[in-house]
Each structure stands twice: as C-alpha cells, then as structure tokens.
C-alpha cells in the first residue's frame, strides 16, 4: 500500500471512509476500457501508485470500490483461501444459497446466466458484460431467490450469523462523531418512517437492489440485465404496494413554487472541498441538477429532476436524494445520509483565449497523459489514452466540466501561466496532471 494509506483501518474500508480513490475511474483514466479483462493485480497496481487520498481517513464518506477489493485481498491473505471459496464455505453453503458465488474466472461458463445489455440505438440492444477476474466490490452471481434467503438472515439471523448481523447493521461514524447511514456494506435508511436496510448494485449491463424492512418482516429483491433500469426506485414502489397502509409516515407532498423563486436558484455551484461543479436550472415543474453541459452548452439529457418539497428543499427523481438550499449554498444529501456542500460560484462566460489551456498534461500517479485542445465547435476538448474525445464547458474561473461528471480545474504558476490541471469527480478528488 502507498504511504498515504498508512492510517487506513479495515473499518474505514468497510464504511467507505478510507479516503482512497475509486479504482474504476482510475483504471478508465489510465486507458482501460469498460469490457477489458481486469484482475485484482491490475486494481492493486493502480492503488499502489497513488500518492494522495481524497481526504484524511475518517473525515468524510465517499463510496469506494477500492476498499472492497482490498478487503477481499485481506480475506485471502489471512485465510489462505480465495473469497469465492471462503464465502462459499462460511456463508452461502450454510445458508443454502446454492446459486450464489463470487465469480473469479470470467471464462467460466455459468448455466442460466443472463447477459447484460446497454442501449444500442433506436430499437436495439448492445452486449455489455464485465470481464473481471476480480471480486469484492463486484462479480457476485446470485438469484432473486437466494437474495431473499439473505434477506431472511438479516431479518432473523440464526447461529452462526446471530452475532455477525448486528455488526453489519451497525452504522459507521466519522471522526467528528457523526453517524453515517451506512453499515458494513449495507445502507441504513428510512422510508416513510420505517427503517430500511438496502443496497444497490451496478456493473455495466447488470443492476440490482435489495431492500429489507425489519419492522415489517418485508423484503424486496430485484435483479436486472439492462443498465437503464432503476431497481432501487422500483423496489421502493413495490414496497409501497406490499405494505400499503403499514407505513407510519405519509407519502411525500410535493409543492408548486413560483417560477421567479426557482429562477433565483439557477447557477453553477462548486463543491467546498473538491471543486467539483454542478449546475442548477429551472424547469417547468421544479429544478434540474446536472454535472456538466451538453455540447451546445445547454442542460444535458442526463440531468436529475428535482421536485419542490418546500421553498428550500427539493427531492431527486430517486425519491431518496435531497437538495437543500441555504442562501448561496446547496447541500446534496445522499441515500446514505451524507451531506455534500456546494457554494455558489461565479459562472464563467468562457475565456477570451483557449490557447493557454491547450497542451499535454501528465499524471505521475497514473503514468498517463491528458491532451487538451480546441475542438471543431471552437471549444476545449480533452483526450486520453484509448478514451473518447470529451468536450469541455466553462464552469467557473479556470474550471471546465466534461460530459462524464468530471471537473477540470486548471492551476497557474507564480507568473500566472497555466502549468497543471486537477481532476475532481464524484469518487476521485484532486487528481493532478502537470503540463508536460
């Protein structure tokens, strides 16, 4: 492990409070494509090359797949067995989950396996499956029936799981004592006054969600093989149908706000710690939240609709995420009860000249480069090894966003010349590239 990770504990890894950067965007920035073959060694190699963390361990929460790759490695080092064999003997076989295992060989043929799909254009689907020999945060093969067996264990654990389940459901805490809405690999939330243990999964063309309501002995499990599906939202609606009047809380009441009030919230906002940018735009029924602009500079098609719950509170389309406005700041409160604070920034109108930003920038940590140039639309574009050409849109001074939820923050030397760019996104913060 790199020196910056010396203070990280296993509990930090379990609760996503380690500060480690997420392996998937790091691999993508290094030139790996989504369906490339990937191994544990590939992930560990890129982790070892990191010189900085997103934040000090325990100071914040950022979902991190790297942590669970490392936990799988720890299991192997301590037990002498692969995670597949260890969990098979200790968990799945004792529970009778005969259709469940960690797939650590992507070449293995699995009878009854569903392929994952993506949007292949109008009326078409495209194959989209992971080719990983990597387990921990991914590669669990299971069925709805087996997931409900696991849900039953969370509801009424028997030996030898009776002592384990309470630890799984124990909320993590930050260094300041704040409790997270996250245990050991499970989300701990509330749905109309009922406690709910839940977690989603997504890997290329596969999606999943498991929601367990302990006080109502109810569970909803959904597996899908098309990445556009929304299993968490569907599971929420199924639970409302099944439980009907058994929720102590009433359905969320949505309000209608004057257009003038919605327009006042328009603008670009900058994450107070990472510099990550987001936009707020008014819509007919509420607001639109987005992490970039379209190639034409307008609201992208991937925006998140926000409906008003009050003058300051808005609810995301997932019916879980909240956005709270307070003068010149907004707070995005995630499903795990984590607050990300954004401050209103002065929106950039676009620099007079793009030439000072152009050039090649190199990351010592990744051993790869970014190219910044002027595209056909007379705006900046960024290129990377084996990656697509991504248009950049001005966000705030010396900061631009791409079409993949990343913000590029250019830095200047003592003479005012641009000599570096820092990349910040949801799970990778302040990744430095120096002008080559």
PyMOL commands that set and color helices and strands:
alter all, ss='L'
color gray80, all
select helices_A, chain A and resi 3-5+10-15+23-29+40-48+65-79+83-95+144-155+162-168+214-216+231-246+259-263+355-357
alter helices_A, ss='H'
color red, helices_A
select strands_A, chain A and resi 38-39+101-102+117-119+125-127+132-133+140-141+187-191+194-203+206-213+218-224+267-271+277-282+286-290+304-308+313-316+322-326+329-333+339-345+359-363+368-374+380-384+390-391+393-396+399-401+407-412+418-424+431-435
alter strands_A, ss='S'
color yellow, strands_A
deselect
rebuild
show_as cartoon
